[in-house]
Amino acid sequence: MATTFWVGEIFDPSASDGSQVLSTYDSQWMQSYGGCDGVLKNGCETEARTSANDFFPSTMTPRENPFYLDLPYDDINNAAAFGERAAVIPWAKEASLASEAGNRRISYMKNRWVKIRMNGKECYGQIEDAGPGQYQDKEYVFGQNDARPKNKNFNGAGMDVSPALNGCLGFKELNGEDDKVDWQFVDRKDVPAGPWLKLETQTPVQ
């Protein structure tokens, strides 16, 4: 199950993780992104996206990739996940990352690419946050046994996707919790041409 979130969304002001003004990897996410990834009405609201403008927002110009998502593994701020990440994350042993296991300024998750499929459509996005509801769900995110998400909220969702991915995949609802997808990690070299490559996010943890 996948739900939709967006930069600038505030869905629970009383919760420590109830705002998308910041992300687990960027304490100034909304500023880095360029503003509300939607429309400013009663706060920052989402909007339908279409292929007519490559699923980009209609009233603002993003500074980062509007094709973003989260997965329930925070390898920076969750102490257990940070401690085990070098052993758990498959690409942690790549030459460029192998020496960074103890460096909290380097995330093994941020900006990684994911392929998402729904009803015959394939779209691609970059990880820019962690959740929903869980932050060390290694069995679901990296496991080999098709584990279901530990998260029980939001209809048991295993990821949030951006409005651009919502539109690209053809979700039934603009902001619902009834759309099912499957997904996999992909290396950058295997990401095909598409609107998701118009603006690639490369900013580090900040």
N, C-alpha and C positions, 0 to 999 in steps of 0.2 A: 504494500500500500504506500502511496506517495501523497503528500499534501503540498500545498503551495505556501511559500513565504517570500518576502521581498525586502530589499534594503529600505529601512525607514519604517517598517511595520512595527507597531506597538500593540501586541495582543493581550498582554497582561502586565500592567505597570507595577504590580506588587511582586512579581516573580523576578528572581535574579537573572533568568534567561528568557524573560518575556518581551524583550525588545530587540529588533534588528537594526537599531541605530548603531550598535556595535556587533562585532562577531567575536568568536573565540580566538580568532587569529588577527583581528584588527580592532583596536579599541576606538578607532575613528572610522569605522566602515562606511557610514553614510557620507562622510566628508571625502574619503578616498574614492568612493564610487561616483561622487558628483552630485549627490542629493537623493531625494525620494525616487525610488524606482517604480513610479506609478504616477498618480495624480494627487495633488494637494486639495483635499476637500475638508472633511472632518479629520484632520490629520493626514497621514500618508496612506492612501488607499490603492489597491491594485486595480489593474485595468486589463481588458482583453487584448491579446497580441495577435497580429496576423502576419502572414508572409509578405504582405504588400510593402512593409518596411523592415523585412527580415526579423520580425518579432521584437524589434527594439522599442523602447518606450516612446510615447507619442509627444510628450511635452518637455522632455529633458534630454540632454546629451550625456550618456554615461562616459566615465573615464576608465571603467573596467568592464570586463566581459559581462553582458547581461544574461549569459547562459551559465548560471551558477547553481550549486546545490549544496546540501550538507549530508553527511553520514554520521552515525552515532559512535564516533571515535575521535576524542580530543587528545591529540598527542602532545599538547603543550601544557594545558592548565589542569588536566586530570592527572594527579600524581601517579596513580597506578599505570595508566596508559603511557605516560612519559617514561616511567621506569622500565617498561617491558617493550617499548616500541621497536627497538633494534632487533629483538627476537621475533616479533609478531608481524611487522609490516614487511611484505615480500621484497620490496625494492630497497629496504634499508641498507642492504649490503652493497648497493651500487657504489662505485668508486667515489663519486662526488658526495656521497652521504655517509659513508662508513665511519668517518671520524667525527660525525656530528651528533652522536647519540646523546651526549650530555649538554648540548647547546640549545637552550630554550629560545634562542632567536631563530632557530631553523625548525620548520615543521616539515614532516615527511608527507603530510596530508594536503596542506594548502596548495592550491593551483593544480593539483593532480587532475587528470582527465578521466571522465567516466562516460561510457556509452549507455544510453537508456533506450529501451524499446517498449512500445505499446501499440498493439493492434497493427503490427506490420510497419510502423514508423520507427525510425532510428534517429535520435538526436544526441548531441554531445554537450557536456558542460564541465565546468571546473569546480572543484571543492573549495568553498570559501567560508564554511562555518561547520559546526558540529551539532548533532542532534538528529532527530527530535527526541527529547526526553531522556536519552541515555548518552553516556560519553565514554564508555569503555566496553562496548559490545563487540568484542573481538571475534566471537564465534559467528555472529551474523556478518560482520564486515569482511573478515579474512578467512573464516573457517572453510573446511572442505566438505562439510556434511549438510549444506543447504539449511542451516539453522534459521529459524524465524526470529524477528527482532524481539529483544527483551522489552521494548517499549510497549505499554498497554494503552497509552493515551492516543487520541487522534486516530481511532480505529486500528491501532497497532501499526502505525506508519513506520517504515524503515528508512525514509528519507524525505526531505523537503526539497522542492524544486522551485526555481525562479519563475516569474510570469512568462519569460521568454520560452523556457522549456515547457511550461504548461501549454502555451499556444502551439509550439512546434510539435508536441506529442499529441495534441488534440484532446486534452482533458475534457471530460464532460462538464466539469464545474470549474468556475473561476477561482473559487477558494473553498474547496470541499475536501472530503477525506474518503472518497469512494473510487479513486482511480488506481488501478493496479499496473505495475510496470515490472520489467526485469532489467537488470543492469550488470555491468562488469567494468573493472578498471581497464584502461587502455593507455599505452605509451603515447607520448605526444606525436611520435613519427607515424602512428597508425590512425591519427585523427584525420578523416577525409575533409575535403573542401566543403564548406557550408557557412551559414551565417554566424555560427559559433566561433569562427576564426577571424571575423572582422576586427575584433578587439580582444586580444588575449591578455588576461591578467597575469602579471609577473611580479607584483609587489610582494615583498617578504612579510613576515610576521612584524606587526608594529602595534 
